[in-house]
Amino acid sequence: LYCPGPMRLPCVLLLLTLGATSADPHDSYMSRKEIDEMRENVKEMFYHGYDSYMKYAFPHDELKPLSATHTDSLAELGNAKKHEGSTYEGVAMTLIDSLDTLAVIGNKTEFQKAVRWVVENVSFDVDVRVNLFEANIRLLGGLLSAHHLASDEKLNLMPGYQDELLALAHDLGNRLLAAFKDRYNRLFPYAWVNLKSGVDANEVSDTCTAGVGTLILEFGLLSHYTGDYVFYHVTKQALDRLWKLKSGKALFGNTLDGRTGIWTNHNAGIGAGIDSFYEYLFKAYIMFGDDRFKNMFYTTYNAVIDNLKSGPWYVEADMNSARPTHIQFNSLQAFWPGLQVLVGDLDQAIETQDAFFSVWERYGALPERYLLKSQILHSTERYYPLRPEIVESTYYLYRATKDPKYLRMGQVMWESLNNHSRVDHGYASIRDVKSKTLEDHMTSFFLAELCKYLYLLFDPDNFLHQEGHDRFLFTTEGHILPLSTLLHDEMLGASLPDSEESLEDLPALPEETYTCAKPPELPSPIDVVMKRIWRDRVEGGMMDGSSAQDVQETCGKQVSHGALNIEVGAGSFFLQHKSGETVHIRNLGTPTVEIVNQVPSEPTLALALDGGRGVMSYGIRAISEDPIDVGASVALFSHEPLAKTLDSQKSNMACPIPPKKGGAEQVFIEGYLRRAQPSLACEPLANPSHLAGHIAYVDRGECTFVQKILNAQAAGALGVIVGNVNAPRGEEEAHFMMGGDGTDRIVGVPAVMISKRSATRLLAKLQKAADDGTEMDVQMTRTVHSAIAEESTSTMVTTGREAGASPGQIVEQTLKAKDGKVDSFHYHTLGAWDVHVQESNNVFLLSVQAV
């Protein structure tokens, strides 16, 4: 495997010929004859699965080997809900996923036949809601890998090939790009996208770390092949934003709200939900040559070793405190030793591989979860869906060490699969590794990955192992992508091509009108390409125009005149004056604040500022003889306390109380605490007279936060406290930002969440008050904290006059002394508005004075 620059020595996959081993090589010796026999055994395994798929399931997505039927499972991957009324009947997912395996095992004839069929018959213009992560690694990766192999003249696998697979991949990439369309209102792409219509109006917001961090290899290579760099840029931007959300210990949680970037699951680990994030950080460095990826990887890799490693095993822990939360082995962790081989951390890779393989030896397969303390299976996750990760790591370790014990490991796994999973019509997933009951499902990655890695383990003469063809990289789905220093040069200097559409309306800005050393060219080329893609898709009938609505339609707020204070989540806000003037301020987790100001028939003015970070905290205080204070998280969908409602002729919005600066605590609502009945509040409440005019307490669980708070609101509650009482063991202190439910239902009361431990304390106080025949007074508070600076004073920079400033100028900005980033600013718009902005914890507080 090729390694750029200074990492050439540690990256040892195809170069290292020695290494420590816990077993005597002679005990594991395998003759060349045995190796050749095992290669043929694995080839037969592949064909038993492949031929069964082609006979009983093709052209549907995956094989059901017990019933000799099919499943169109692309619509179900990632727990996606199948689109009601969908006519989706598959896109031959297993075939696309397995194209490069056909090439690896040397079946040139079948490879050509399969490629021709895919080119002539597959269309992605289908009404199906797919998981972005799965569609990327299985379909886009499969197409790009097969294109790479088919276009390699030295291999001569596909004479006369004219890049047809690339055209299909480009079409699929454009459809998946729809997941990024709302990236000025959300930090990260949607986890699901409809290939025909784009993102559903009520699409869920949550995504996982791996879902964001496992896109850049395939999207980046697509940019390289097509010259359409939007794919590389949007995935790199998502990765950059994700990096900013690491904890102080350089750990990452498992799931987060894709709009706000707020973590919804704080468990750090190396398994399900986060695994391939680490893999793609390091492989992005190898593939694109950007040292930033290398530095990012080593920072979090070292954090994993320091905080999650326990002997040869890896536990899950809270990303902030590093306290263990789940002491268990997760089968998706089995990729880790293979990644450690690439990194050059061979001793730890050997140690961990031995531990993981001991679980396989015990059960004849890897259970999805295995409890390390008790050394028993998880009570429910006892299945093995033919996952390839442990075979992948076995292959990497053998190529690095040539230790024959890894050949024996491969042989043991081949025997287990034939003994326990092989059926008349393919290979079946194992429902319970202890009882060996089977599931009627053969996953596409069984042929795409498991058989490929197992075959390569026993095929030392494979073309991938020969000089001239060994400069490649495996994706997380085992697809084969090319490596080249030309790709480094291209991506390190990648810029989107200029477009007449992007530049024709831009003014030539004199230096004194902006605060940056150089103003950005906005709208950016990425925006132009995105706009072009959406327009082409609508005009071509590929999707309904309503799905291509822009930022103005989705988050615009009408303002005529008067003062308006608004808290805005996700670091993006759009203002529209009755005259048609617009101001779009956005900061989606990056250091740059962009201000785009436009007046009808006038050139667009675009400025950029460096953006700083502060913290806004919320809390609950119970007033009693023994008062208690607990921390809380605010609901992003709820209003702050209403100070006043502007006249309808001026604005259609109520005004929250702006928070005080300088760390001063502010009580924004106070009242008696009353418990809702039923406590889950998933149905209309039975005690509205008891709650009216007071603060309602409800338990988390069984329905959405919005539903609970709307029911309390309907009962007349002034505010709502949600207790995270159903938090699992180890997460008693957990609370997080509550997100919306994807509907247009309007929440009009403030709402906060508190942890399980805090809820227990609060309810105990409430019960004591009830026993004493008294009420318990509760205050809901918030505090705006200034970011800590090395110096006690801030530096003021003025780029215009406070009085009589020219339109379109920054009147004043406050810089933090520590790093010189913007903490607040005052902008005088082209339409003579005054816009004051204070940023805190990825939230903008705007004060707009429209004259």
RODRENRO-24387 format. One record per residue (C-alpha): x, y, z; residue in three letters. Coordinates in steps of 0.25 Angstrom, whole numbers, plus 5000, padded with zeros to 4 digits. Layout:
% residues N
XYZALA;...
END
This chain:
% residues 851
500050005000LEU;500550144996TYR;500950235008CYS;501150385005PRO;502350465011GLY;502850445025PRO;501850335027MET;502550235018ARG;503250155029LEU;502050145039PRO;501050105027CYS;501549955026VAL;500449875020LEU;501249825008LEU;502649855013LEU;502849795027LEU;503349655027THR;503549625042LEU;502749655055GLY;502549595069ALA;501649485069THR;501049405081SER;501049275074ALA;502249195068ASP;502149205053PRO;502549065052HIS;501249025059ASP;500449095049SER;501249065037TYR;500449045024MET;501048985011SER;500849054998ARG;499948934994LYS;499048965006GLU;499049115002ILE;498649084988ASP;497548984993GLU;496949085002MET;496949194991ARG;496149094983GLU;495249064995ASN;494949214997VAL;494649234982LYS;493649124983GLU;493049184995MET;492949314987PHE;492249244975TYR;491249174984HIS;490749304989GLY;490949384976TYR;490249274967ASP;489149264977SER;488849414977TYR;488849424962MET;487949304961LYS;486949334972TYR;487049484975ALA;487649564964PHE;487349674960PRO;486849704974HIS;487749754985ASP;488049634993GLU;487849484995LEU;486949415005LYS;487649285004PRO;486749195013LEU;485549225005SER;486249244992ALA;485649384989THR;486049524990HIS;485949654998THR;486049794993ASP;486849835005SER;487449965000LEU;486150025005ALA;486449965019GLU;487849985022LEU;488250075034GLY;486850055040ASN;486150145029ALA;484650135028LYS;484250095014LYS;483550195006HIS;482050165007GLU;481550134993GLY;482950124987SER;483050034975THR;484450004977TYR;484949874973GLU;486449874975GLY;487649924968VAL;488449794968ALA;489249844980MET;489949714983THR;490449704968LEU;490949854969ILE;491549824982ASP;492249704977SER;492749744963LEU;494249764968ASP;494249634975THR;493949564961LEU;495249634956ALA;496049594969VAL;495749454967ILE;496049464952GLY;494749434945ASN;494949534934LYS;493749484926THR;492749494938GLU;493349634941PHE;493049684927GLN;491649624926LYS;491249684940ALA;491849824936VAL;491049824923ARG;489749784930TRP;489949894941VAL;490249994930VAL;489049954922GLU;488049934932ASN;488250004945VAL;487650144948SER;487650214961PHE;486450304957ASP;485650214967VAL;484650254978ASP;485450194990VAL;485950265003ARG;487350215005VAL;488350225016ASN;489450325011LEU;490550245018PHE;490150105012GLU;489850154998ALA;491150224998ASN;492050105002ILE;491249994995ARG;490750064982LEU;491650184979LEU;492850114985GLY;492549984976GLY;492350064964LEU;493650144966LEU;494450024969SER;493949944957ALA;494250074948HIS;495650074953HIS;495849934950LEU;495149934936ALA;495950054931SER;497250004935ASP;497949964922GLU;498949884928LYS;497949794934LEU;497149784921ASN;495949744928LEU;494949814920MET;495449844905PRO;494649964899GLY;494150014912TYR;493750164911GLN;493550204926ASP;492050164926GLU;492150124941LEU;492650264944LEU;491450334937ALA;490550244946LEU;491450274958ALA;491350424955HIS;489850414954ASP;489750344968LEU;490650444974GLY;489850564970ASN;488650494976ARG;489350464989LEU;489850614989LEU;488350654992ALA;488650615006ALA;489550735007PHE;488650835001LYS;488250895014ASP;489650915019ARG;489451065022TYR;488351025032ASN;489050905038ARG;490450865041LEU;490350725035PHE;489750645023PRO;488450575025TYR;488650425028ALA;487550385018TRP;487150435004VAL;486150394994ASN;486850364981LEU;485750424973LYS;485150534981SER;486350574990GLY;486150605005VAL;484750575011ASP;484150695017ALA;484050625030ASN;485350555030GLU;485950525043VAL;487150615048SER;488050515055ASP;489250445049THR;490450375054CYS;491950405054THR;492250295044ALA;491150345035GLY;491750485034VAL;493250435034GLY;493150325024THR;492850395011LEU;494150465007ILE;494850355000LEU;493750314990GLU;493250464988PHE;494750514987GLY;495050404976LEU;493750444969LEU;494250594969SER;495650544963HIS;494950464952TYR;493950564948THR;494650694951GLY;493350734959ASP;494050774972TYR;492750794980VAL;492750654984PHE;494050664991TYR;493850804997HIS;492450775004VAL;493050645010THR;494250715014LYS;493450825020GLN;492650725028ALA;493850655033LEU;494450795037ASP;493250825045ARG;493150695052LEU;494550705056TRP;494250835064LYS;493250755072LEU;494250665079LYS;494250675094SER;495350725103GLY;495950585103LYS;495950585087ALA;494850475088LEU;493550475079PHE;492150435083GLY;491350335075ASN;490150415070THR;489850555068LEU;488750655063ASP;489150685049GLY;488550825049ARG;489150875062THR;490350785064GLY;489950755078ILE;490250615083TRP;489150525086THR;489950405090ASN;491250435097HIS;491850295097ASN;493150295091ALA;493750165085GLY;494350095073ILE;493050015069GLY;491750025063ALA;491350175059GLY;492750225059ILE;493750115054ASP;494050165040SER;494150305044PHE;495550275049TYR;495850185037GLU;495450295027TYR;496250405035LEU;497550325033PHE;497250275019LYS;496850415014ALA;498250455018TYR;498850345010ILE;497950374998MET;497950524997PHE;499250555004GLY;498750665013ASP;499450665026ASP;498250725034ARG;497650585032PHE;498850515038LYS;498950615050ASN;497450595053MET;497550445052PHE;498750435062TYR;498050535072THR;496850445073THR;497650315071TYR;498450345083ASN;497250395091ALA;496650255088VAL;497850185093ILE;497950265105ASP;496450265109ASN;495750145103LEU;496850035103LYS;496749925114SER;497749815112GLY;497549765098PRO;496149815098TRP;495449945096TYR;494249995104VAL;493250105102GLU;493350235111ALA;492750365112ASP;493350465102MET;493550575113ASN;493950505125SER;494550375119ALA;493750295130ARG;493450155124PRO;491950135120THR;491950005113HIS;493049895116ILE;492749805104GLN;493349765091PHE;492549805079ASN;492749725066SER;493049855057LEU;494249875066GLN;494949765059ALA;495449855047PHE;496349925058TRP;497549835057PRO;497549855042GLY;497550005043LEU;498649995053GLN;499549915043VAL;499350035033LEU;499750125044VAL;500950045048GLY;500550005062ASP;500749855060LEU;500949805074ASP;499649865078GLN;498949805066ALA;499449665068ILE;499049675083GLU;497649725080THR;497449625068GLN;497749505077ASP;496749555087ALA;495649575077PHE;495949445070PHE;495749365083SER;494349405083VAL;494149345069TRP;494849225074GLU;493849215085ARG;492549225077TYR;492949195063GLY;492649345059ALA;492649485065LEU;491449525073PRO;490949665071GLU;491249695086ARG;492049615096TYR;492149655111LEU;493549665115LEU;493349665130LYS;492449545131SER;493049475118GLN;491649445113ILE;490849485101LEU;489949605101HIS;488549575104SER;487949615091THR;489049645081GLU;489549505079ARG;489549505064TYR;490549505053TYR;490149565040PRO;491349505032LEU;492249635036ARG;493649635029PRO;494449725039GLU;495149615046ILE;495549545033VAL;496049685028GLU;496949705040SER;497449565038THR;497849595024TYR;498549725027TYR;499349655038LEU;499749545029TYR;500249635018ARG;501049715029ALA;501649605036THR;501549475027LYS;501249405040ASP;500549275036PRO;499649275049LYS;498849375041TYR;498649275030LEU;498149175040ARG;497249285046MET;496649295032GLY;496449145030GLN;495749135044VAL;494749245039MET;494549185026TRP;494249055033GLU;493249115043SER;492549185032LEU;492349055024ASN;491948985036ASN;490949085042HIS;490549175031SER;490549105018ARG;489149055013VAL;488649005000ASP;488449134993HIS;489649224999GLY;490149265012TYR;489149305023ALA;489349405035SER;489449345049ILE;488249395058ARG;488949335070ASP;490349295071VAL;490149205083LYS;488949125077SER;489449145063LYS;487949175058THR;488049245045LEU;487449375038GLU;486849375024ASP;487849475019HIS;489149485012MET;489749625013THR;490449685000SER;491749705008PHE;491849555010PHE;492249544995LEU;492849694994ALA;493749685006GLU;493849555014LEU;494049465002CYS;495049564995LYS;495949585008TYR;495849435010LEU;496249404996TYR;497349504996LEU;497949445009LEU;498149315001PHE;498549374988ASP;500049434989PRO;500149444974ASP;498849524972ASN;499049644963PHE;498749734975LEU;500049684981HIS;500849704969GLN;501749834966GLU;501049924958GLY;499649894963HIS;499949904978ASP;499750054979ARG;498250044984PHE;497450064996LEU;496249985002PHE;495050065006THR;494250025018THR;493349935009GLU;494649865003GLY;494549934990HIS;495849964982ILE;496250114980LEU;497450164973PRO;498650244979LEU;499450344972SER;500350464976THR;499550534965LEU;498350524973LEU;499050584985HIS;499450704977ASP;498150724971GLU;497350714984MET;498350804992LEU;498050914982GLY;496650874978ALA;495750994975SER;494450994969LEU;494451044955PRO;493951194953ASP;492651214947SER;492051334940GLU;490751304949GLU;491651324962SER;492351454958LEU;491551534949GLU;490751604960ASP;491951624970LEU;492451764973PRO;493851804973ALA;494051834988LEU;495051934992PRO;495951895003GLU;495351985014GLU;493951915013THR;494351785019TYR;495151735031THR;495751615025CYS;497151615018ALA;496351575005LYS;494851565003PRO;494251424999PRO;493551414986GLU;492151394990LEU;491251324986PRO;492351224987SER;492651134975PRO;492051014983ILE;490751094984ASP;490751114970VAL;490950964966VAL;489950924977MET;488951024970LYS;489250974957ARG;489050824961ILE;487750854967TRP;487250934955ARG;487650834945ASP;486950724953ARG;485650804954VAL;485650834939GLU;486050694936GLY;484850644943GLY;485750564953MET;485050624965MET;483950724969ASP;484250864970GLY;483750874984SER;484850794989SER;485950894984ALA;485451014992GLN;486551094996ASP;486951165009VAL;486051275008GLN;484851185007GLU;485251105019THR;485751195029CYS;485351335025GLY;484751435036LYS;483951555031GLN;484351685038VAL;483751825035SER;484351915045HIS;484551925060GLY;485451845069ALA;485551695069LEU;486451605077ASN;486451455073ILE;487251335077GLU;487651255065VAL;488151105066GLY;489151045056ALA;489851175054GLY;489051225042SER;488051335040PHE;487251395029PHE;486551535030LEU;485651595019GLN;485151735019HIS;483851775012LYS;484651845002SER;485251714998GLY;486651745004GLU;487251615010THR;488351585020VAL;488851445022HIS;489851425033ILE;490351285035ARG;491451215043ASN;491251065043LEU;492351025052GLY;493551085044THR;494451195048PRO;493751285038THR;492551375039VAL;491951405025GLU;491051525023ILE;490251525010VAL;489451655008ASN;488651684996GLN;487651794991VAL;486851774979PRO;487451814966SER;488751844973GLU;490051764974PRO;490151664985THR;491151704996LEU;491851595003ALA;492751605015LEU;493451495024ALA;493951505038LEU;494651405048ASP;493651355058GLY;493951325072GLY;493151225082ARG;492551255095GLY;491651175104VAL;490151195108MET;489751105120SER;488451075126TYR;488051035140GLY;486850995149ILE;486851045164ARG;485850995174ALA;485551095184ILE;485351035198SER;486051025212GLU;487150945205ASP;487150995191PRO;487850915180ILE;488350955166ASP;488450865155VAL;488950885140GLY;488050875129ALA;487950875113SER;487050965106VAL;486050915095ALA;486450975081LEU;485050975077PHE;484451055088SER;484251205090HIS;485051275100GLU;484251355111PRO;483351455103LEU;483751605107ALA;482751665097LYS;482051635085THR;482251735073LEU;481051785066ASP;480651695054SER;480951815045GLN;482351815049LYS;482751665051SER;482051525052ASN;483051485063MET;483051495078ALA;484351545084CYS;485151465094PRO;485851535106ILE;487351555101PRO;488251495111PRO;489151585120LYS;490651585116LYS;491851565125GLY;491451435132GLY;490251485140ALA;489251385143GLU;487851425138GLN;486551365143VAL;485651365131PHE;484451295137ILE;483951255151GLU;482751175157GLY;482251055165TYR;482650925160LEU;481550825157ARG;481650685152ARG;480850655139ALA;479950535139GLN;480250445132PRO;481650465135SER;482150435121LEU;481150535115ALA;481050465102CYS;479550485102GLU;478650605106PRO;478950625121LEU;477850585131ALA;478250705141ASN;478150835133PRO;477550915144SER;478750875153HIS;479750915143LEU;479151045137ALA;480051165140GLY;481151075146HIS;482450995142ILE;482150855137ALA;483050735140TYR;482950615130VAL;483850495128ASP;484650465116ARG;484150345107GLY;483150275098GLU;482850405089CYS;483550525084THR;483950645092PHE;483150725084VAL;481850645087GLN;482150645102LYS;482350795102ILE;481150825093LEU;480250745103ASN;480750825115ALA;480650955107GLN;479150915104ALA;478950895119ALA;479451045121GLY;480851015126ALA;481751135126LEU;482951045124GLY;483350905124VAL;484550825130ILE;484750685124VAL;485450585133GLY;486450485126ASN;485950375136VAL;486050265126ASN;487550285124ALA;488350155123PRO;489350115134ARG;490550195133GLY;489850315127GLU;489150365140GLU;489750505138GLU;489450515123ALA;488550625117HIS;488550685103PHE;487950785094MET;486450745090MET;486250755075GLY;484950765067GLY;484150655061ASP;484250695047GLY;482750755047THR;482250895047ASP;481650885060ARG;481951015068ILE;482451005083VAL;482151135090GLY;482751115104VAL;484151095109PRO;484650955111ALA;485950895117VAL;486450755120MET;487150705133ILE;487950585135SER;487350455142LYS;488150485155ARG;487650635155SER;486250585153ALA;486350495164THR;486750605174ARG;485750705168LEU;484550605170LEU;485050565184ALA;484950715187LYS;483550725181LEU;483050605188GLN;483550665202LYS;482850795199ALA;481550715196ALA;481650635209ASP;481850765216ASP;480650825209GLY;481450935202THR;481850975188GLU;483250965182MET;483651095175ASP;484651075163VAL;485451165155GLN;485851145141MET;487251215138THR;488251245128ARG;489651305127THR;490451355116VAL;491951325119HIS;493051405111SER;494051315105ALA;495351315114ILE;496451405109ALA;497951405113GLU;497851555115GLU;496751615123SER;496351725113THR;495751705099SER;496351785087THR;495351875079MET;495451885064VAL;494651995057THR;494551985042THR;493452095041GLY;492952215048ARG;491952185059GLU;491052305055ALA;490752315040GLY;491452195036ALA;491352155021SER;490452055017PRO;490951915016GLY;492051925026GLN;492451865039ILE;492251975049VAL;492951905060GLU;493451775064GLN;494051715077THR;495251625077LEU;495651525087LYS;497051555092ALA;497451405092LYS;497251375078ASP;496751495071GLY;495451435067LYS;494151515066VAL;493251505078ASP;492151605074SER;491951705063PHE;491051825058HIS;490751825043TYR;490151945036HIS;489351885024THR;489151935010LEU;487751965014GLY;488152045026ALA;487851945036TRP;488651925048ASP;488951775052VAL;489651745065HIS;490151605066VAL;490651525079GLN;491051385077GLU;491051285088SER;491151125087ASN;490851115072ASN;489651205075VAL;489451345069PHE;488751455077LEU;488351565067LEU;487751705070SER;487251765058VAL;486751905057GLN;486051935044ALA;485752075041VAL;
END
